[in-house]
Amino acid sequence: MAFLPDTNLWISVLKDAGGALAAKVQAQPLSAIFFCSVVKAELLHGAEKYGNRERRLRALESLFAPFASLPFDDAAASRYATLRHELEISGRLLGPNDLQIAAIAMTHGLTLVTDDSGFSHVTGLEVENWAQT
């Protein structure tokens, strides 16, 4: 099984490098954990937005280094369009970044790791919440 942790998981790992979530990530083979361009963008935005920009950027560079990163490409764009349409019809909303992350996970057959319950509305998306384990 391979995983795409959401932004919220990485923020928790960065805040508590010795905590349970960090240990869960470290227990996985490197080849089983992926980043995506959207999660990176959100984390990089946080580095720009909050204090100690240079320190935060260095920490992110170190965090990103061991993991493969997946783009929001044409295949994910097609999946995004379908998912967005389905959610609109059902009257459920998911932010555009989260929807892109879900589309990337589904395009690559990855399990999304998040504690954001909004993802539960995405039909067919495999989700795990490592904060509860």
N, CA, C and O of each residue as an XYZ file, in Angstrom:
532
protein
N       0.834     -1.171      0.000
C       0.000      0.000      0.000
C       0.886      1.243      0.000
O       1.932      1.274      0.649
N       0.455      2.263     -0.734
C       1.205      3.518     -0.806
C       0.296      4.662     -0.365
O      -0.924      4.586     -0.507
N       0.897      5.713      0.167
C       0.152      6.767      0.837
C       0.523      8.161      0.333
O       1.668      8.436     -0.027
N      -0.481      9.021      0.323
C      -0.293     10.445      0.044
C      -0.788     11.212      1.275
O      -1.985     11.472      1.399
N       0.116     11.573      2.176
C      -0.303     12.361      3.336
C      -0.740     13.763      2.915
O      -0.120     14.395      2.060
N      -1.808     14.226      3.527
C      -2.332     15.555      3.290
C      -1.487     16.583      4.043
O      -0.663     16.235      4.888
N      -1.707     17.820      3.724
C      -0.951     18.915      4.328
C      -1.036     18.892      5.849
O      -0.036     19.125      6.528
N      -2.216     18.615      6.387
C      -2.379     18.649      7.843
C      -1.498     17.626      8.549
O      -1.015     17.884      9.651
N      -1.283     16.467      7.926
C      -0.405     15.469      8.529
C       1.031     15.990      8.588
O       1.703     15.869      9.612
N       1.491     16.571      7.481
C       2.874     17.076      7.449
C       3.068     18.218      8.437
O       4.132     18.331      9.046
N       2.059     19.065      8.605
C       2.172     20.141      9.589
C       2.336     19.545     10.984
O       3.151     20.026     11.771
N       1.575     18.511     11.291
C       1.709     17.844     12.595
C       3.091     17.229     12.767
O       3.678     17.306     13.847
N       3.611     16.621     11.710
C       4.953     16.030     11.766
C       6.008     17.108     12.012
O       6.928     16.920     12.808
N       5.864     18.238     11.320
C       6.823     19.331     11.494
C       6.756     19.923     12.905
O       7.781     20.307     13.467
N       5.571     19.993     13.464
C       5.410     20.563     14.804
C       5.872     19.611     15.903
O       6.284     20.050     16.976
N       5.802     18.305     15.635
C       6.148     17.312     16.657
C       6.941     16.176     16.013
O       6.433     15.070     15.827
N       8.197     16.473     15.679
C       9.047     15.531     14.937
C       9.264     14.215     15.678
O       9.601     13.211     15.050
N       9.083     14.196     16.980
C       9.253     12.965     17.748
C       7.937     12.316     18.126
O       7.910     11.381     18.926
N       6.844     12.804     17.557
C       5.525     12.329     17.940
C       5.068     11.082     17.209
O       5.792     10.509     16.395
N       3.845     10.679     17.522
C       3.281      9.445     16.984
C       3.107      9.495     15.469
O       3.358      8.498     14.791
N       2.681     10.639     14.925
C       2.510     10.723     13.470
C       3.850     10.625     12.747
O       3.965      9.943     11.729
N       4.848     11.302     13.273
C       6.178     11.211     12.666
C       6.681      9.773     12.705
O       7.270      9.295     11.735
N       6.458      9.088     13.805
C       6.872      7.684     13.928
C       6.136      6.809     12.921
O       6.731      5.904     12.337
N       4.847      7.072     12.713
C       4.058      6.299     11.745
C       4.603      6.504     10.328
O       4.712      5.550      9.559
N       4.941      7.736      9.990
C       5.524      8.015      8.665
C       6.865      7.300      8.538
O       7.136      6.656      7.524
N       7.700      7.413      9.561
C       9.025      6.804      9.523
C       8.965      5.290      9.485
O       9.912      4.650      9.026
N       7.882      4.705      9.953
C       7.735      3.245      9.947
C       7.418      2.705      8.552
O       7.524      1.502      8.309
N       7.030      3.593      7.641
C       6.703      3.171      6.275
C       7.962      3.158      5.421
O       8.876      3.947      5.660
N       8.025      2.278      4.432
C       9.140      2.357      3.486
C       9.089      3.682      2.727
O       8.005      4.175      2.415
N      10.242      4.255      2.432
C      10.275      5.522      1.691
C       9.470      5.456      0.403
O       8.849      6.440      0.001
N       9.481      4.314     -0.233
C       8.779      4.160     -1.507
C       7.260      4.127     -1.348
O       6.537      4.149     -2.344
N       6.769      4.075     -0.113
C       5.328      4.001      0.127
C       4.710      5.357      0.480
O       3.492      5.464      0.625
N       5.531      6.373      0.615
C       5.046      7.706      0.987
C       5.344      8.659     -0.166
O       6.459      8.698     -0.686
N       4.328      9.423     -0.555
C       4.478     10.385     -1.650
C       4.071     11.775     -1.199
O       3.223     11.941     -0.322
N       4.680     12.751     -1.806
C       4.221     14.130     -1.747
C       3.503     14.394     -3.054
O       3.597     13.601     -3.990
N       2.794     15.495     -3.123
C       2.279     15.974     -4.401
C       2.507     17.471     -4.457
O       2.720     18.122     -3.434
N       2.459     18.001     -5.653
C       2.756     19.413     -5.860
C       1.804     20.319     -5.076
O       2.203     21.397     -4.637
N       0.575     19.901     -4.900
C      -0.399     20.735     -4.195
C      -0.077     20.798     -2.704
O      -0.134     21.874     -2.108
N       0.257     19.678     -2.103
C       0.650     19.666     -0.690
C       1.915     20.496     -0.504
O       2.012     21.273      0.446
N       2.874     20.340     -1.394
C       4.090     21.153     -1.306
C       3.754     22.640     -1.389
O       4.297     23.441     -0.628
N       2.874     23.008     -2.296
C       2.490     24.418     -2.452
C       1.876     24.959     -1.161
O       2.177     26.078     -0.747
N       1.020     24.166     -0.531
C       0.401     24.621      0.715
C       1.440     24.784      1.823
O       1.399     25.759      2.574
N       2.357     23.846      1.926
C       3.402     23.941      2.945
C       4.344     25.112      2.667
O       4.734     25.829      3.588
N       4.704     25.303      1.413
C       5.578     26.427      1.047
C       4.879     27.760      1.306
O       5.519     28.727      1.718
N       3.593     27.811      1.070
C       2.833     29.023      1.386
C       2.916     29.316      2.879
O       3.086     30.467      3.279
N       2.797     28.283      3.697
C       2.928     28.468      5.139
C       4.282     29.044      5.519
O       4.373     29.888      6.411
N       5.335     28.592      4.846
C       6.672     29.122      5.118
C       6.760     30.594      4.749
O       7.442     31.367      5.422
N       6.082     30.979      3.697
C       6.072     32.380      3.275
C       5.235     33.232      4.225
O       5.564     34.390      4.486
N       4.176     32.666      4.729
C       3.183     33.414      5.501
C       3.608     33.673      6.943
O       3.342     34.742      7.492
N       4.263     32.700      7.549
C       4.581     32.797      8.962
C       6.041     33.169      9.166
O       6.817     33.171      8.210
N       6.426     33.484     10.399
C       7.774     33.939     10.705
C       8.857     32.911     10.412
O       8.569     31.742     10.157
N      10.095     33.358     10.453
C      11.272     32.509     10.241
C      11.246     31.834      8.872
O      11.465     30.627      8.772
N      10.982     32.590      7.838
C      10.833     32.069      6.474
C      11.991     31.165      6.067
O      11.763     30.046      5.607
N      13.205     31.621      6.223
C      14.362     30.836      5.773
C      14.489     29.522      6.530
O      14.789     28.488      5.932
N      14.264     29.553      7.835
C      14.321     28.320      8.633
C      13.229     27.357      8.194
O      13.468     26.157      8.060
N      12.043     27.877      7.973
C      10.929     27.030      7.536
C      11.193     26.432      6.146
O      10.898     25.261      5.907
N      11.738     27.224      5.252
C      12.042     26.708      3.913
C      13.099     25.611      3.968
O      12.996     24.620      3.245
N      14.112     25.776      4.815
C      15.135     24.727      4.983
C      14.514     23.456      5.549
O      14.840     22.354      5.106
N      13.626     23.602      6.521
C      12.960     22.439      7.110
C      12.122     21.718      6.056
O      12.107     20.488      6.011
N      11.432     22.469      5.220
C      10.639     21.843      4.161
C      11.518     21.155      3.132
O      11.193     20.063      2.667
N      12.609     21.774      2.779
C      13.537     21.146      1.824
C      14.006     19.793      2.353
O      14.071     18.820      1.601
N      14.327     19.730      3.620
C      14.745     18.464      4.236
C      13.594     17.462      4.280
O      13.788     16.269      4.048
N      12.401     17.956      4.576
C      11.231     17.083      4.630
C      10.923     16.494      3.257
O      10.641     15.300      3.148
N      10.972     17.305      2.221
C      10.636     16.862      0.870
C      11.654     15.884      0.287
O      11.290     14.995     -0.483
N      12.918     16.045      0.648
C      14.031     15.373     -0.037
C      13.882     13.859     -0.231
O      14.138     13.378     -1.335
N      13.483     13.089      0.780
C      13.499     11.629      0.579
C      12.307     11.060     -0.196
O      12.296      9.875     -0.530
N      11.309     11.894     -0.481
C      10.066     11.366     -1.036
C       9.851     11.784     -2.493
O      10.204     12.891     -2.898
N       9.264     10.872     -3.266
C       8.856     11.207     -4.631
C       7.675     12.171     -4.554
O       6.894     12.141     -3.603
N       7.558     13.023     -5.564
C       6.487     13.999     -5.609
C       5.716     13.870     -6.917
O       6.305     13.751     -7.991
N       4.407     13.897     -6.810
C       3.537     13.727     -7.967
C       2.921     15.060     -8.366
O       2.512     15.836     -7.503
N       2.849     15.336     -9.675
C       2.274     16.603    -10.128
C       0.751     16.529    -10.256
O       0.163     15.447    -10.279
N       0.142     17.688    -10.338
C      -1.250     17.771    -10.761
C      -1.187     17.860    -12.278
O      -1.021     18.940    -12.845
N      -1.323     16.704    -12.930
C      -1.141     16.612    -14.384
C      -2.486     16.445    -15.087
O      -3.542     16.583    -14.468
N      -2.436     16.150    -16.374
C      -3.668     16.032    -17.151
C      -4.574     14.908    -16.655
O      -5.795     15.061    -16.641
N      -3.992     13.785    -16.249
C      -4.805     12.677    -15.742
C      -5.511     13.085    -14.442
O      -6.685     12.771    -14.244
N      -4.799     13.775    -13.572
C      -5.402     14.250    -12.326
C      -6.448     15.332    -12.617
O      -7.465     15.415    -11.928
N      -6.199     16.155    -13.631
C      -7.169     17.192    -14.000
C      -8.489     16.571    -14.452
O      -9.565     17.061    -14.110
N      -8.397     15.500    -15.216
C      -9.600     14.809    -15.664
C     -10.356     14.216    -14.481
O     -11.580     14.319    -14.403
N      -9.622     13.597    -13.563
C     -10.247     13.028    -12.358
C     -10.867     14.135    -11.523
O     -11.969     13.974    -10.999
N     -10.174     15.252    -11.393
C     -10.669     16.418    -10.653
C     -12.021     16.861    -11.200
O     -12.958     17.094    -10.436
N     -12.123     16.976    -12.513
C     -13.365     17.438    -13.136
C     -14.528     16.519    -12.786
O     -15.620     16.985    -12.461
N     -14.292     15.222    -12.855
C     -15.340     14.254    -12.524
C     -15.724     14.346    -11.056
O     -16.910     14.373    -10.725
N     -14.737     14.393    -10.178
C     -15.010     14.474     -8.743
C     -15.756     15.758     -8.392
O     -16.713     15.737     -7.618
N     -15.314     16.870     -8.963
C     -15.962     18.148     -8.669
C     -17.425     18.123     -9.107
O     -18.309     18.586     -8.386
N     -17.667     17.579    -10.293
C     -19.036     17.483    -10.792
C     -19.890     16.628     -9.850
O     -21.007     17.015     -9.509
N     -19.376     15.480     -9.433
C     -20.111     14.597     -8.524
C     -20.418     15.293     -7.196
O     -21.521     15.164     -6.664
N     -19.447     16.026     -6.667
C     -19.653     16.721     -5.396
C     -20.657     17.863     -5.550
O     -21.476     18.095     -4.661
N     -20.598     18.571     -6.667
C     -21.557     19.642     -6.902
C     -22.984     19.100     -6.986
O     -23.913     19.685     -6.428
N     -23.147     17.988     -7.683
C     -24.471     17.375     -7.802
C     -25.006     16.946     -6.434
O     -26.194     17.093     -6.150
N     -24.124     16.422     -5.598
C     -24.551     15.942     -4.278
C     -24.699     17.078     -3.263
O     -25.166     16.857     -2.146
N     -24.304     18.287     -3.652
C     -24.416     19.420     -2.746
C     -23.331     19.483     -1.692
O     -23.450     20.209     -0.705
N     -22.294     18.734     -1.902
C     -21.175     18.727     -0.958
C     -20.018     19.503     -1.576
O     -19.780     19.429     -2.782
N     -19.320     20.227     -0.758
C     -18.214     21.031     -1.255
C     -16.896     20.538     -0.669
O     -16.846     20.026      0.450
N     -15.851     20.700     -1.436
C     -14.490     20.430     -1.003
C     -13.648     21.513     -1.655
O     -13.822     21.809     -2.837
N     -12.753     22.095     -0.903
C     -11.928     23.173     -1.451
C     -11.138     22.712     -2.666
O     -10.854     21.522     -2.805
N     -10.780     23.641     -3.546
C     -10.083     23.260     -4.783
C      -8.745     22.571     -4.535
O      -8.401     21.634     -5.256
N      -7.990     23.005     -3.546
C      -6.714     22.335     -3.271
C      -6.947     20.911     -2.783
O      -6.275     19.979     -3.226
N      -7.903     20.746     -1.868
C      -8.200     19.405     -1.371
C      -8.710     18.505     -2.483
O      -8.388     17.318     -2.525
N      -9.491     19.058     -3.370
C     -10.002     18.280     -4.492
C      -8.869     17.867     -5.435
O      -8.882     16.758     -5.969
N      -7.902     18.745     -5.640
C      -6.731     18.386     -6.449
C      -5.935     17.270     -5.773
O      -5.488     16.335     -6.437
N      -5.759     17.367     -4.468
C      -5.031     16.337     -3.729
C      -5.750     14.994     -3.853
O      -5.117     13.966     -4.089
N      -7.065     15.008     -3.694
C      -7.854     13.775     -3.836
C      -7.698     13.203     -5.242
O      -7.533     11.994     -5.406
N      -7.748     14.058     -6.247
C      -7.617     13.600     -7.637
C      -6.254     12.977     -7.891
O      -6.158     11.964     -8.582
N      -5.205     13.565     -7.346
C      -3.857     13.005     -7.501
C      -3.787     11.640     -6.828
O      -3.266     10.688     -7.409
N      -4.311     11.538     -5.601
C      -4.293     10.255     -4.884
C      -5.019      9.187     -5.685
O      -4.513      8.075     -5.841
N      -6.190      9.513     -6.189
C      -6.975      8.527     -6.927
C      -6.325      8.161     -8.257
O      -6.352      6.998     -8.658
N      -5.750      9.126     -8.932
C      -5.088      8.876    -10.211
C      -3.949      7.879    -10.054
O      -3.690      7.073    -10.949
N      -3.268      7.936     -8.910
C      -2.099      7.082     -8.686
C      -2.391      5.897     -7.773
O      -1.469      5.177     -7.389
N      -3.646      5.685     -7.422
C      -4.012      4.544     -6.582
C      -3.450      4.624     -5.179
O      -3.110      3.600     -4.586
N      -3.350      5.827     -4.643
C      -2.781      6.026     -3.316
C      -3.881      6.205     -2.282
O      -4.979      6.665     -2.597
N      -3.577      5.840     -1.059
C      -4.462      6.087      0.069
C      -4.112      7.455      0.631
O      -2.958      7.719      0.967
N      -5.107      8.320      0.731
C      -4.895      9.640      1.295
C      -4.875      9.534      2.816
O      -5.759      8.920      3.414
N      -3.873     10.129      3.431
C      -3.767     10.132      4.887
C      -4.103     11.538      5.367
O      -3.393     12.497      5.067
N      -5.198     11.645      6.117
C      -5.675     12.949      6.563
C      -6.588     12.775      7.768
O      -7.114     11.690      8.012
N      -6.768     13.855      8.516
C      -7.801     13.846      9.548
C      -8.914     14.825      9.177
O      -9.730     15.195     10.022
N      -8.942     15.236      7.932
C      -9.967     16.135      7.404
C     -11.166     15.304      6.949
O     -11.091     14.592      5.948
N     -12.258     15.399      7.680
C     -13.438     14.583      7.380
C     -14.101     14.957      6.058
O     -14.917     14.190      5.548
N     -13.772     16.110      5.496
C     -14.349     16.512      4.219
C     -14.040     15.550      3.090
O     -14.809     15.440      2.136
N     -12.932     14.861      3.191
C     -12.557     13.910      2.141
C     -13.478     12.688      2.109
O     -13.501     11.957      1.119
N     -14.229     12.463      3.175
C     -15.120     11.305      3.215
C     -16.239     11.404      2.174
O     -16.885     10.403      1.865
N     -16.467     12.580      1.643
C     -17.501     12.776      0.628
C     -17.040     12.379     -0.769
O     -17.849     12.340     -1.696
N     -15.762     12.085     -0.930
C     -15.221     11.761     -2.253
C     -15.360     10.261     -2.477
O     -14.620      9.461     -1.904
N     -16.312      9.897     -3.313
C     -16.585      8.491     -3.602
C     -15.382      7.831     -4.256
O     -14.836      8.338     -5.235
N     -14.977      6.697     -3.705
C     -13.879      5.930     -4.285
C     -12.502      6.290     -3.756
O     -11.526      5.614     -4.081
N     -12.400      7.344     -2.943
C     -11.112      7.751     -2.384
C     -10.828      6.928     -1.136
O     -11.620      6.918     -0.194
N      -9.694      6.242     -1.136
C      -9.256      5.501      0.051
C      -8.628      6.491      1.022
O      -7.724      7.240      0.653
N      -9.107      6.492      2.259
C      -8.637      7.448      3.264
C      -8.270      6.715      4.539
O      -8.968      5.794      4.964
N      -7.161      7.134      5.151
C      -6.785      6.669      6.498
C      -6.504      7.891      7.349
O      -6.011      8.908      6.861
N      -6.825      7.776      8.622
C      -6.554      8.825      9.585
C      -5.534      8.304     10.587
O      -5.893      7.599     11.530
N      -4.272      8.645     10.390
C      -3.215      8.159     11.272
C      -3.229      8.886     12.612
O      -2.576      8.437     13.553
N      -3.938      9.973     12.720
C      -4.036     10.687     13.994
C      -4.880      9.901     14.995
O      -4.792     10.122     16.203
N      -5.699      8.980     14.481
C      -6.565      8.183     15.342
C      -5.977      6.817     15.668
O      -6.564      6.072     16.453
N      -4.849      6.476     15.094
C      -4.283      5.146     15.344
C      -3.133      5.206     16.305
O      -2.541      4.174     16.625
